[in-house]
Every structure is written in C-alpha cells, then in structure tokens.
Amino acid sequence: MIEVPESFRAMPRWWAATPSERRWLADLPHLVRRWCERWHLTVDGAPRHGSNALVVPVRREEQAAALRLAPPGDDVAALSAALRFWRGRGVVTELASEAVAGVLLLERLDADTSLAHEPLHFAMTEIGRTARRLAVPAGDDRAAGIRHTSDDVAEGTPQLRTVWERLGRPFDRGVLDVATDAASVILAGDREPVAVNADLHFDQVLRHPDGRWCVVDPVLRRGDVERTAVDALWHRVDELADTEIPAQLDLLVEAGELDGELARAWALWRITDYRLWGLEHGLTEDPPRCARLLRALS
C-alpha cells in the first residue's frame, strides 16, 4: 500500500472536488494496488504528483515504468490519444492504458531532471528543438477531428474588442489593433498543418534515461508549431530583462526552425487574449506580465 502525499491531497484541484472525486482520492492506495496486480507491477519508489494526477514509480519485471492515475475523465483519454499519435517521438511512451478509468502505464523518465531546472539559454534551445520534433505532418486521416490552432484565433478575435469594452477599456486601443493585425498574419495563407503540443513548457519536458528530452502530458492540436513559442517564453519571462525578451524569442525561433514573423504574430495575439482573460477573471500578476511582454515584442 502506497502513501498518498499530503501535498497532493492539499492541491487546489481538490478544494471543490465532487463526491466521486473525493472517493477516488480516498481510495487511491487501493487503486494503486489493484492496478499493480492487474498489470503485474511492483512499486519501486515514492509517489510523485502534479496538480491532478498521481504518478507511482513501478517495475514490470526488469522494466522501469510509471503508473499514472487521475480521476476518470476526457482529459486522460485525450492524453492517451496524444501519446499514441506521437508514438514516442518527443513524448513519453505509453505502455498500457485504461483511459476510461484514468490510468496509464508509461515509460519512466527522470522526474528530478526537467528543463525548468536547466540554464535559460540551454532550456530555450532544447524546448525549441522539442517543438520541432513534435511537428510531424498532421494533415492525414490520423489527425481527423483534432482541433486546429487557428480555430481559437478565428473564434476569439471578434470577441477581443467586446471584452475590452466590457472591462472599461483597461489599456490603449492600439494593443487591440496589434492583436488584430497578428490574427490576420495567422489566418492568412494555406500552410500544411503539423502536430502541435498546446501546453508546451519546461516543467513538462523531462530527461529520458538515454539522454533525450521527452514531453509528458502533451495536449494535441494541429496547425502552426509557431503557436508554442510564447508558451516557453511565458514560463521563464521573469528571469529576463525587457531588453532580453526579443532575443529569447529569436533563440526559440532558430532552435525550432520556426517562421519568425508567424511566431511573433502568435505571441502577440495569444498574450493579448490572455491579458483580457486575466483581467476579466480578476488575476493580479499575469496581466502586468502580459503588458510587459507585449511592450517588449511590439
């Protein structure tokens, strides 16, 4: 029987948990034992966790693996589908799954070594290369039904001014004009879609035992890989002076072999969209951070 970390039980994810989710949380030690018995696994270390899932180091005979358990839901099915889509190319390999039950068996990565702990220049370069590895063609039948990255832009751009007005015009209208111009760049042309991880950041890129960097918990979309550049930039922007921000975006563009104009357009649009969302939902730290990024990139 494993011991569920108190830090996992205290995550904000569970503050408004449903009765079924609370039962799942209470039953976790028994669930781990049940899945270990079913898949012939042996617990091989202390559990780790993020905000939503518990990950238990296990062994299946001589193979090191990780048993991931999350409350049953569509997110687990989508994660399993994303891992199967990439088939280990730039992502952790799925060894077995019962997505309806919220359970995945994954190859084991080094949970103590992520790009979040690497020097900034190295981390930016590696996450750019990771984005490029994930950018496999996604225009075939395998990608049917996967949401396109430009859908958010097409649907969201007409709402930007509405939200801005509703919030009392919290910043200069020129910012909206820049975002609208950026949307025009994103929506122009007829580019071949590629696979995109819509949640690519440093904490979720871990070291594989063979030295590769692999993504955990990818969110599969198809469209422009350039969409991901601002995700990486955002998560370590507090380490940068304003004057350093454009150079770091350039570093990502070069490492990921991205279209520079398109990456900048995606950054400007997504930051403006998130700035308005943050203001609308009462965030206090992220909107000023968005304003800082927009000034630097504009």
N, C-alpha and C positions, 0 to 999 in steps of 0.2 A: 504494500500500500504506500503510495507516494504521499507526501505532504504538500498541499497546495500553498504556495507562498501567500502570506498575508498581504503583501504588496499587490498581488493580483486581485484578491478579494476587495481591496480598497480602491481599485481603479474607478474613475468616474463613469466608465461604461456600465457599472452595476448600480449606480445610485438610483436610477429609475427602472430597474430591471422588472420584467414581468414575473408573475408567479412561476411560470415554466422555466424561465431563465434562472431564477433563484434556486429552483430544484436541481437544475443542471449543474450549477456552481457547487451546491452542497454534495452532489453525487459524483463529483469529478474523480476522487480516488478510486471509486468502484468502476467508473467508466474506463479509467486507465488500465486497471487490472483486467477488465473484460476484453478490451481490445488487444492487450498483450497476449491473453490466452488465445484469442481468435487468430491472431497473426503470428503466434509463436515468437513473441518478443520477450526480451529481458531488459528491465530498467537498468540504465547504465550511467546515471548521474542525476543531479538535482534539476527539477523543472525550471524552465525559463518562461518568460511571457512578454507579450506586448500589451496593448490595451484591451484586446478582445479574445486572444487565443492563448492557450497553454501549450508549451512545447516541451516534451519529455525526451531526453536522450535515451535511446534504446539500442539493443543489438538484435539482429536476426541472424543467428548462428555467428559467423565471423564478420558480418556486415554492420558497420556503424550506421545508425539511422536516427530519425527524429519523428516522434509521434505527435502530431498537431491536432489539438481538439478545440473546437469552437462551438458555440451554440448553433444548432441546426439552422440553416438559412441559405438564401440565394447567394450570399457572398462567398460561401465555401464552394458552392457549385461553380460559380464564376471563376474563382481562383483555380480550381481543378481544371476547368476548361482552358484557362490561360496557360497553365503549366503543360498541359497536353499539346496545346498549339505550338509552343516553342520547343518542346521535346528536349529540354536540357540545354538549348542554345542560349547562353547568357542568363539562364534561370536555374533554380534548384530543380532537381529531377524528382518527379513524383513516382514512388514505388508501388503504392496501392492507395485506393481511395474508397470511401463511403461518404460521398459528399452530402447526401440527404441527412446522414447522422452527424455531419460536421466534422468528420475525421479523415485525416490524410496521413500517410506514411511517406516521409521524404528522406532523401539522402541527407546525411548530416554535414553541415557546414561549421565553420569556426564561429560560434556565436560571440566570441570575445574580440573578433577582428572584423570591423566594418570600415567602410570609407569615411564614416563620421569621425574616426579617430586618426585618420591619416592627415599629413600636412596638406594645406589647402590646394597648392598647385598640383600636387600628385593626385589628390582626390578629384579635382575638377577634370583633369586629363582622363582618369580612369572611368569616371562616370559618363564622360562624353563617348569614350570608346564602347562602354557598355550599351549606351543608347543605340549606337550604330550596329552592334552585334544583334540587338533585338529587332532591328529594322529590316526584317525579311519581307519579301513581297506578300501583300495581303489583298490581292485582287481576285483570288480564285474562290472556288466553292468552299474551301475550309474557312474562309473569312466571312461567309454569308451570315448576315444578321448581326455582325459586330458593329457597334456604333462608330460613326466616322468622327474624327476630331473636329472637322469644320461644322458639324451639326450644332455644337454649342455656340459657335460664333454666329451662324445664320439665325439661330433662335434668340440668342441673347442680345445681339447688337441693338435691335429696335427697342429693347427694354432699358438700355443704359440711361437714356435721357429721361425716361419716365421715373426711374428710381431717383435719379439726380434731382429732379424737380420735387419729388415727394419728400426728399430729405432736406429741402430748403437750399438747394444749390450750394453744397458744402465746399466746393472748390471751383476754380476757374473753368469756364465752359470750354476753353481751349484744350483741356485734358480730354474731354469727350471727343473733340474733333480729331485729336491724335489717335484715339482708340478707333474711331470710325474709319479713318484712313488705313489703320493697321488691318481692320477687318476686310477692307477692300483688297489689300495685298493677299491676305489669307484665302479669300474666296475666289480670287482670280486664277485663271489657268486650269489645266486639266492634268494634274500630276498623278502618277501611278501611286496608289496607296501602299504604305508599308505598315507593318505591325508596330504599335506604339505602347509603351507602358505609361499609363496616365497617372501614375503615382511613383515616379522615379526619384528617390532621394537617398542620401548617403547611409542612413541607418539601416536601410533595407538592401544594401549591397554587401555581402559577406564573403569572406575568403573560403574558397574550396580547398580541400586537402592537397590538391595537385597544383595550387597556386593561382588558379583562375579566380576572378571575381564573379559572383553569381547573385542574382536578384531573388529575394523572397517576397511573397505577397504582391506579385505584379497585377496590375489592372489593365486588361487587354482592350485596346482600341485599334482602329486602323485609320490611316491618313498621313499626317505630316510628323515625321520624327522631330522636327524643329519645335513642336509643341513642348517637348520635355526640357528644353534648355533652361527655361525660367524656373522649373521645379528645383533643379540642382542649385541654381544661383540663389534662390529664395532661402534655402535651408542653411546657408552659411554666410548670408549677406552681412550679418552683424560683425563678422570678422574683417570686413572691408571698409576702407575709407571710400567716400563718394567717388573720388577720382579713380579708384581701382576697379569699380564695378564694370565699366565697359570693357576693360582688358580681360576680366574674368569671363565675360560673355564671349569675347573673341576666342579665348582659350578653349571654351566648350565647343564653339563652332568648329574650330580647327581640329580638335581631337575627335569630334563626332562626324566630321566630314559633312557638316550641315550647310544649308544655304543661309548666309549671314543676314540678308535682308528679311528672309522669311522668319528666321529665329527671332530677330528683333521685333518684327510685327507681332508674332505670337506673344512675346514678353509684354509688349505694351498693351495689347488687348486683354490678356489674362490678368495682369496686375490691376488695370482699371476696373475690370469686372469684379475682382476680389475686393478691391478697395471699397466699392459701393456695397458689396455684400457685408463686409465687415462693419461699415458704418450703420447699415440697416439693422444688424444684429447686435449692436452695442459693444463691439470689440474696441479696445482702447489702445493696444500696442500695434496690431497689424496695419491699420490704416495709415499711421505715420510712416511705418516701414515701407508701405506701398508708395507713398508720396516720395519718399527718398529714392526708391528705385526708379520711379518714373522720371524724376528730375535728372538722374544720372544717365538714363538711357535715351532721354529725349534730346 
